[in-house]
Amino acid sequence: MTTPFDAPSPAGAPADRDANPQYVLPLLVRLERTDPPGRTDALETSARAVLTLLADPRVTEPDGEWAERVGAWEDARIRKVVRRARGGEWRRAGELPGITVTGATAEVRVFVPVPLDGWPKELAKLQVSGTELEETGEPALPAPGVPVLWLNPELEMSAGKTMAQTGHAAQLAWWRLDDAQRKEWAGSGFELAVRTATPAAWAELTAGGLPLVQDAGFTEIAPGSCTVVADHPALR
């Protein structure tokens, strides 16, 4: 199933999603001058951060303090923006409502969705473009049974853009799972891997009915570009 990057929630949304108030999910990666995170670890941590937010009781409970804001975000266009911060910027941003998720080398904080034109000043001034990261080592083969978010081998995207894409792929997989499957994934700490597919594998993956991110094309790549396939064992 091909699902656009700005897809409605699975429960259904008004046909004209642009008519609804527009929100964005901010993601913030900690990028200090020394010891920056590895690229793949940042991509995986971003995806786990999105899942952690979606599974949080403050979102899932009907009277959860974040439920209304997340619901409004899902009823419009599903936008995610990744910014970077260090030092005092990171500490000040950490005072805003959200969750920090830590990987092997990366720290990513996901925030409660904010109005598209109403970013908090602590986040609005942070840089969004040009987030580039290097690998800290050759990524190992994913362990059997681990969900894999497969990147399109023919696209080049900044680390920040790709973090948004892996976050969205994880969200599409989450929407397709039932409650028991979600609970099992959460129990593993949202274990997952991000890898780049081979061209041959990509052709098979995109034809296999798995959740597929199709980008709206607001930044970096052409509208309609297919960026990530979410290969969760429960969806095969």
ROLUMBA-151913 format. One record per residue (C-alpha): residue in three letters; x, y, z negated. Coordinates in pm, 1 decimal, always signed. Layout:
! residues N
resn / u / v / w
ALA / X / Y / Z
...
! end
This chain:
! residues 236
resn / u / v / w
MET / +0.0 / +0.0 / +0.0
THR / +147.4 / +331.8 / +105.0
THR / +78.6 / +599.9 / -152.9
PRO / +170.8 / +963.6 / -95.1
PHE / +391.2 / +1142.4 / -345.4
ASP / +98.5 / +1365.3 / -438.8
ALA / -149.8 / +1078.8 / -475.1
PRO / -458.1 / +1098.4 / -700.5
SER / -489.0 / +885.8 / -1010.5
PRO / -620.7 / +531.4 / -960.1
ALA / -939.6 / +618.1 / -1142.8
GLY / -1021.1 / +852.4 / -855.9
ALA / -1000.9 / +1225.7 / -816.5
PRO / -1199.2 / +1488.9 / -626.9
ALA / -1138.1 / +1474.6 / -253.4
ASP / -1002.4 / +1826.7 / -248.4
ARG / -726.3 / +1797.3 / -504.6
ASP / -592.2 / +2138.9 / -405.5
ALA / -908.6 / +2294.7 / -549.4
ASN / -817.3 / +2175.9 / -899.1
PRO / -573.1 / +2358.7 / -1127.5
GLN / -224.1 / +2252.4 / -1025.5
TYR / +27.7 / +2113.6 / -1274.1
VAL / +382.2 / +1985.3 / -1253.7
LEU / +564.8 / +1727.5 / -1465.2
PRO / +903.4 / +1873.5 / -1566.3
LEU / +1199.3 / +1641.4 / -1607.3
LEU / +1526.2 / +1770.3 / -1748.9
VAL / +1859.6 / +1593.8 / -1713.2
ARG / +2141.1 / +1679.5 / -1951.3
LEU / +2443.5 / +1777.4 / -1745.5
GLU / +2736.9 / +1890.5 / -1957.0
ARG / +3060.9 / +2014.2 / -1802.8
THR / +3240.8 / +1702.3 / -1924.7
ASP / +3118.4 / +1341.7 / -1904.2
PRO / +2827.5 / +1387.3 / -1664.2
PRO / +2590.1 / +1091.2 / -1632.9
GLY / +2626.4 / +832.8 / -1361.2
ARG / +2391.3 / +871.3 / -1068.2
THR / +2217.7 / +533.7 / -1086.0
ASP / +2180.7 / +555.6 / -1463.2
ALA / +2019.1 / +898.8 / -1426.3
LEU / +1777.0 / +763.7 / -1165.7
GLU / +1680.1 / +471.9 / -1388.2
THR / +1649.7 / +688.6 / -1697.7
SER / +1423.8 / +932.4 / -1513.8
ALA / +1191.5 / +649.3 / -1412.7
ARG / +1183.1 / +512.7 / -1767.7
ALA / +1110.9 / +861.2 / -1901.7
VAL / +801.1 / +892.3 / -1682.7
LEU / +679.1 / +549.8 / -1793.6
THR / +746.1 / +632.8 / -2157.9
LEU / +526.2 / +940.8 / -2130.2
LEU / +245.3 / +755.0 / -1954.2
ALA / +244.7 / +484.7 / -2222.9
ASP / +261.1 / +722.3 / -2519.2
PRO / -46.9 / +714.8 / -2748.6
ARG / -63.1 / +1093.5 / -2722.8
VAL / -152.8 / +1031.5 / -2356.5
THR / -337.7 / +699.3 / -2364.2
GLU / -570.0 / +766.5 / -2657.2
PRO / -887.2 / +958.5 / -2558.8
ASP / -823.3 / +1214.5 / -2830.4
GLY / -447.2 / +1220.9 / -2777.9
GLU / -297.1 / +1567.5 / -2795.7
TRP / -144.0 / +1530.9 / -2448.4
ALA / -425.8 / +1334.6 / -2282.2
GLU / -616.3 / +1632.1 / -2141.1
ARG / -306.9 / +1793.7 / -1988.8
VAL / -183.4 / +1470.9 / -1831.6
GLY / -531.8 / +1397.9 / -1700.5
ALA / -551.5 / +1741.1 / -1538.7
TRP / -211.2 / +1681.0 / -1378.6
GLU / -322.7 / +1346.1 / -1237.2
ASP / -646.0 / +1494.5 / -1100.9
ALA / -453.2 / +1739.2 / -884.8
ARG / -135.3 / +1681.1 / -686.9
ILE / +119.5 / +1465.2 / -862.9
ARG / +419.2 / +1693.7 / -872.4
LYS / +748.7 / +1629.9 / -1051.3
VAL / +1042.2 / +1870.3 / -1068.7
VAL / +1384.7 / +1784.1 / -1208.2
ARG / +1601.2 / +2058.3 / -1357.1
ARG / +1936.1 / +2041.0 / -1535.4
ALA / +2063.1 / +2190.9 / -1859.1
ARG / +2358.2 / +2179.9 / -2097.0
GLY / +2455.2 / +2309.9 / -2438.5
GLY / +2214.8 / +2561.7 / -2587.7
GLU / +1980.0 / +2537.0 / -2289.2
TRP / +1933.7 / +2168.3 / -2354.6
ARG / +1877.6 / +2220.7 / -2726.4
ARG / +1621.5 / +2498.5 / -2673.7
ALA / +1432.5 / +2295.0 / -2414.7
GLY / +1422.3 / +2006.4 / -2659.9
GLU / +1194.7 / +2210.6 / -2884.6
LEU / +915.3 / +2196.0 / -2625.6
PRO / +663.5 / +1908.0 / -2637.9
GLY / +811.7 / +1605.9 / -2467.8
ILE / +1012.7 / +1285.1 / -2502.1
THR / +1386.6 / +1233.2 / -2457.2
VAL / +1493.9 / +900.3 / -2308.3
THR / +1856.0 / +788.3 / -2320.6
GLY / +2032.8 / +553.8 / -2081.1
ALA / +2387.8 / +423.3 / -2079.3
THR / +2525.5 / +763.8 / -1979.3
ALA / +2218.7 / +978.0 / -1908.2
GLU / +1975.6 / +1175.8 / -2120.5
VAL / +1648.8 / +1280.2 / -1958.9
ARG / +1366.7 / +1468.5 / -2129.1
VAL / +1017.6 / +1449.8 / -1983.8
PHE / +775.1 / +1723.0 / -2083.9
VAL / +400.6 / +1751.1 / -2097.8
PRO / +276.5 / +1877.6 / -1758.4
VAL / +275.9 / +2256.6 / -1722.3
PRO / +77.4 / +2483.6 / -1487.9
LEU / +246.0 / +2513.6 / -1151.1
ASP / +274.5 / +2890.4 / -1195.6
GLY / +313.5 / +2887.9 / -1574.6
TRP / +647.0 / +2727.9 / -1661.7
PRO / +776.4 / +2795.5 / -2016.1
LYS / +1065.7 / +3040.3 / -2008.5
GLU / +1295.5 / +2777.1 / -2159.6
LEU / +1249.7 / +2568.5 / -1843.6
ALA / +1174.9 / +2827.6 / -1576.8
LYS / +1525.9 / +2974.7 / -1585.8
LEU / +1701.9 / +2639.6 / -1544.1
GLN / +1844.8 / +2537.6 / -1208.4
VAL / +1660.3 / +2287.2 / -994.8
SER / +1858.2 / +2266.0 / -670.2
GLY / +2188.7 / +2101.6 / -599.3
THR / +2190.1 / +1846.0 / -879.6
GLU / +2459.9 / +1603.5 / -767.3
LEU / +2597.0 / +1310.1 / -962.6
GLU / +2861.4 / +1048.4 / -894.4
GLU / +2853.4 / +680.7 / -981.6
THR / +3050.5 / +580.2 / -1290.0
GLY / +3089.9 / +226.5 / -1154.6
GLU / +2953.6 / -14.5 / -897.6
PRO / +2592.5 / -100.0 / -992.2
ALA / +2554.2 / -469.9 / -1066.9
LEU / +2296.6 / -690.4 / -901.7
PRO / +1961.9 / -661.2 / -1084.0
ALA / +1888.1 / -951.3 / -1315.2
PRO / +1615.6 / -1192.3 / -1197.1
GLY / +1267.5 / -1073.8 / -1290.7
VAL / +1366.7 / -711.3 / -1347.2
PRO / +1151.2 / -455.8 / -1161.1
VAL / +1354.5 / -280.4 / -891.9
LEU / +1291.5 / +60.4 / -738.2
TRP / +1439.6 / +29.8 / -390.3
LEU / +1566.0 / +346.8 / -220.0
ASN / +1534.9 / +408.4 / +152.6
PRO / +1886.2 / +349.3 / +296.2
GLU / +1830.2 / +599.4 / +576.4
LEU / +1757.3 / +905.1 / +360.0
GLU / +2002.3 / +1136.4 / +186.9
MET / +1867.2 / +1320.4 / -116.2
SER / +2022.9 / +1507.4 / -406.1
ALA / +2031.6 / +1327.9 / -739.9
GLY / +1762.0 / +1560.0 / -873.8
LYS / +1529.7 / +1492.2 / -581.7
THR / +1590.3 / +1119.2 / -609.1
MET / +1518.7 / +1125.4 / -983.0
ALA / +1175.9 / +1269.9 / -906.3
GLN / +1119.2 / +999.1 / -645.1
THR / +1212.1 / +709.9 / -874.3
GLY / +991.9 / +858.0 / -1144.2
HIS / +701.1 / +861.6 / -904.9
ALA / +766.5 / +506.0 / -784.0
ALA / +759.5 / +385.1 / -1143.5
GLN / +430.4 / +567.7 / -1193.5
LEU / +275.8 / +402.8 / -888.0
ALA / +377.1 / +61.4 / -1020.2
TRP / +231.3 / +148.4 / -1362.1
TRP / -101.6 / +236.8 / -1203.9
ARG / -116.9 / -101.0 / -1030.5
LEU / -58.4 / -307.2 / -1346.8
ASP / -327.8 / -428.4 / -1583.3
ASP / -317.6 / -361.5 / -1957.9
ALA / -136.8 / -685.2 / -2043.2
GLN / +127.0 / -626.6 / -1777.6
ARG / +178.6 / -270.2 / -1896.5
LYS / +219.5 / -388.8 / -2253.9
GLU / +477.5 / -646.4 / -2148.1
TRP / +676.9 / -388.5 / -1951.9
ALA / +665.7 / -143.1 / -2240.4
GLY / +782.6 / -419.4 / -2473.5
SER / +1097.9 / -457.4 / -2265.6
GLY / +1176.1 / -88.6 / -2305.1
PHE / +1064.7 / -41.9 / -1943.9
GLU / +1353.5 / -244.0 / -1811.0
LEU / +1413.1 / -162.0 / -1445.4
ALA / +1683.4 / -109.1 / -1186.4
VAL / +1730.9 / +139.7 / -903.3
ARG / +1919.8 / +18.6 / -598.2
THR / +1949.8 / +112.6 / -231.2
ALA / +1795.7 / -144.1 / +0.4
THR / +1966.5 / -274.6 / +309.1
PRO / +1795.9 / -166.6 / +634.2
ALA / +1662.3 / -518.2 / +689.6
ALA / +1532.6 / -549.1 / +333.7
TRP / +1373.3 / -203.0 / +353.6
ALA / +1171.3 / -307.5 / +657.7
GLU / +1041.1 / -610.1 / +468.4
LEU / +971.7 / -417.4 / +149.9
THR / +769.6 / -146.0 / +322.3
ALA / +556.7 / -408.4 / +496.3
GLY / +490.7 / -613.6 / +184.4
GLY / +206.7 / -420.3 / +24.6
LEU / +414.2 / -294.3 / -270.6
PRO / +373.4 / +63.2 / -400.4
LEU / +553.0 / +294.5 / -159.4
VAL / +630.0 / +659.8 / -220.8
GLN / +559.2 / +882.2 / +77.4
ASP / +694.0 / +1229.8 / +5.1
ALA / +489.9 / +1543.4 / +64.6
GLY / +797.4 / +1713.2 / +210.4
PHE / +810.9 / +2025.0 / -7.1
THR / +1191.9 / +2000.0 / -43.7
GLU / +1492.1 / +1839.4 / +124.6
ILE / +1320.7 / +1581.2 / +344.8
ALA / +1052.0 / +1578.0 / +613.3
PRO / +685.0 / +1542.7 / +516.6
GLY / +572.0 / +1183.2 / +521.4
SER / +917.5 / +1038.5 / +455.2
CYS / +903.7 / +704.0 / +274.6
THR / +1151.8 / +718.8 / -10.3
VAL / +1111.7 / +439.0 / -268.0
VAL / +942.1 / +100.5 / -294.8
ALA / +845.0 / -19.4 / -642.6
ASP / +914.1 / -392.6 / -651.0
HIS / +761.1 / -517.4 / -976.2
PRO / +734.4 / -898.5 / -1006.0
ALA / +374.3 / -871.6 / -1127.0
LEU / +276.2 / -700.7 / -801.9
ARG / +403.3 / -971.6 / -569.7
! end
